[in-house]
């Protein structure tokens, strides 16, 4: 199948564009979670988005009597619980002696357990439009519609706009949280805004990728981009490029290979980008580091030999 035939197919085109948007937004915004050493917060948020999406579905169907599969409504519900889970984990770590990794694990299991309970309730009940609701657990990129694509793009663009508007605050809070507090920035408000943008980047991909694999979209592109650049703007931009191109190419490969889920293939492509970056980047690669160490050892050996000769 050539590119013209590929993009001429509506379903294939939606899969490619949808996953590319998800990868771009998640990659760019995931840089802040990576630099704050809270990459696993993306896993917490992805799993915690499940009960929010399901609660939004139930509210729409049972209370409002409207279509429960509306993408915007599901995103709003997922963002609410996803942000709450991130703030909950950080609040536990800040106010108790529990470490952040343990706090994130507690938050993840609580919210994901609630999500699985709601999923069982919906599956056993007679709710209209419940078919395929479990796609939010494992993802199904083939069900992306034009409305879903437009909604994801608009919401993702809003998250990127928030990042640009509060760039100075996000940067200072990421690299020097103490100084940001001294300068009068409200730590709680900045953290809430930052985690909200990261949550948005994650939840727009839950339908296509699923809560299980979404962490790779947030963690892998920043980790790869960090090998190539030393500046935050460069890292955010390159991470978005890696996420967008890797996701689009992975979706293309999954379709070319036949009946293969797009999510796992995209994750493998993103890992390949990370592996190449780890091995080939000019400043931070494994090969470059090994060469520098070998040269340093050789220089030290020669210096010691010269010192012994002089004596």
N, C-alpha and C positions, 0 to 999 in steps of 0.2 A: 504494500500500500504506500503510494507516494504522498507527499505533503498536501498536494492539492486535493486528493481524495480524502485524506484525513480531515482537513479543515472544512471540507464540504459536507461532512457528516455532522448533524446537529449535536448528537449525543457526545461524540468524540470532542467536538469543539468546546462544549460546556465543561467536560471533564478537564481538558487542558487549561482553559482560562480560569476555571474555578480553583483548581489546585495551584496554579501559578500565583493567583492573588493571595491565597492562603499562605503560601511559602514566602512571598515577598513581605507581607505584613508581619507574619510571625518571626521571620528572620531579623527584620529591622528592630522590632520592639523587644525581641528576646535578648538583644545585646545588653540591655540594662539589667535583666535578671542574671545574665552570665557574669557581668562585671561586679554585681553585688553578691556574687557567690551564692545565689539562691536559684540556680538553674532547676532544681527539683521542684520549685514552687510551680513550675509549669505543669508538672505531673499532678500536683495537688489540685490546681485550678481545673485541668482537663477532666479529672475524675469528679470534681465537685460541681462541674457544669451540668452533669447529668441530672441531678435532682431539680435544678433550676429549670432546665428545659422541660422536664416532665411535669413540674408544677405549673408551668406556663401552659402546657398542653391541657392539663386538667381544668385549669381556670377558664381557658377559652371555651372548652367543650361543655363543662358542667355549669359554670356560673354565667358566662356570657352567651353561650349557645351559638358560637361562631366556629370557623375553621380552626382547629387546634394545631394545624401544621404550618401556620403562618411563620415564615422565617424570622421576621422582625420580632414577633412576640417571643419565640423560642430563644432568640439571642438575648433579649432583655432579661428573661428569667435566668438564663445561664450566666450572664454577666453578674447578676445580683448575687447568686450563690457562689460563683467563682471568686468574686472580689471579697465576699464575706469570709470564705475559707482562707484566702491569703492573709487577710488582716487578722483573722483568728489565730493562725499559726504564729504570726509575728508578735501578737499580743501575749501569747503564752510564753514565748521566748523572752520577751522584754520584762514581764512581770513575775516570772518564776525562775527557778534554777534549771528548768528544763531547756536543753539545747535546741537550736532551731531545727536540726534534722529530725529530732524526736517530735517536736511540735508539729512539723509538717506531716509526719506519718500519722499522728493522732488526728489532725484535721482531715487528711485524705480518707482515712478509714471511716470516720464519722459521716462525712458527706456522701461518700461513695456507697456506704451501707444504706443510707437513706434513699439514694438513687435506685439501688437495686430493689429495695422494698417497693418503691413507687412503680418501677418497671413491672414487677410481678402483679401489682394491683391493676395496672392498665392492661396487661396481657390477659388477665383472668376476667376482666370486666367487659361490658358491652358498650364501649365508647366508640363513637363514629370517627373514622379516620385513624384508628390506632394501628393499622397495618403498616409494617416496616418501622415502627417506632424504635425497635431495637437497633436500627442502623446507627443510632447515636452512640452505641456501645462499641461497635466495630467499624463503623463507617461504610459508606457506599457512594462513591463519587459519581456513579452512573445516574443517580437520581437528582443531580443538580439541575435546576431549571433556570430559565432566564431571570425569573423573579429572585431566585436564590442568589444568583450571580450578582445582580444589581444591588441587592440588599447587603451582601457580603462586601462588595466593593465600596459601597457608601459608608458602611460602618467601619470598615478597615481604614478608609481615607480619613474618617473622623478621628480615629485613634492616632494615626500618623500626624494629623494636624495638632492634636493635643500635645504630642511629643515635641513638635516644633515650637509651639507657643510657650511651653514650659521647659524648653531645652536647658536654660541656665539653671533652673531649680533642680531638674532631674540630674544634671551633670554634677552639681555641687553635692547633692544628697548622696549620689552614688560613690563619689571619690572621697568626700570629707564630710560625713554626717554631723560631726561635732561642730565644724565651722559653720555649716548651714544653720544650725540651731543658734549659734552665737550671733550670727548676722540677722537673726529675727525671722528666718523662714520657719513656717509651721510644719514640723516634721510629719505629723499625722496627716495633714492635708496633702502634702507632697507625696507621701507614701500611698495614700488612697488613690490619687490621680495616676501615679506611676503603675500601680498594680492594676488599676482599672484598664489602662491601655494594654497592658500585657494580657489581661483576661480577655479583652475584646479580640486580640490577635489569636488567642487560643480557641475561643468559642465559635468563631466564624468557620473554623475548620473541623469542628466536631462532627457535623453531619457527613462530610465527605471522607474524613480520615478515621474518625472514632476517637474516643477518649484514651484508648490504649496506646496509640501510636503518635498522638499529637505532640508529645514531649520532644520527639525528634525534630519537629519543625521549629521549635523554639530554641533548642540547645545546640544542635549540630551546626547550623549556618554561622552563628556567632563564634563558635569554637574554631571553625575553619577560617573565618575572616580574621580572627585575632592573630593568626600565624603570618598574615601578610601586611598588617598595618599597625601603626603605633598611635594613631589618633582616634578619638571617639567618633567624629563625623565620618572618617574613612571606614571605620569598623561597622558602623550602622549601615552605611550605604552598601558596602561590599557584602555584608551579611544578608541584606535584602536581595541583592543580585543573586547570591548563591542560593537563597531560599526559593526565589522565583524561578530561576533557570533550572535548578535541580528538580523542583516539583513538576514543572512543565515537561521536562525531558523524561522524568520517571513515569508520568502519566502516559506520555507517548509510547514509551517502551512497554508498559503494561498492556496497552491495546495491541501493539505490534506482536507481542508474545502470545496473544490469544486470550483465553479465559483466565487472566491472572489479576488478582486484586491490585488496584492502583496504589493503595496506602503502603503496603510492604515494599513494593518496587521503588517508590519514591524514597522511602527511608534508606534503602540500600544505595540509591544514587547519592543521596545526601552524605551517607557515610563514605562513599568513594571520594566525594569532593573533600571531605575532612581528611581522609587518609592521604590524598595527594598533597593537600596543604601541609600536613604534618611532615611529609617527606621532602617536599620540593620548595617550600618557601625560602627566600634568600637569607632571612635573618634568624628565624626561630625553628627551622626544620630540624628533625632528628639528625639528618646527614650533616647539616651545617654545624650543629652543636658538637657532633663527634669530631669533625675536622678541626674545629677551634680547640677542643680539648687535646687532640693529638698534637697540634702545633704548640700548644702551651707546655705539654709534657716534654716535647722535643727541645723547646727553648730552655726549659728548666734543666734538662739533662746536659745541654751544651754549656749552660752557665756554671753548673756544678763541676763539669770536666775542666772548664777554663780556670775556675777557682782552685781546683786541685793541682793543675799544672803550674799555676803561679806560685803555689806554696812549695 
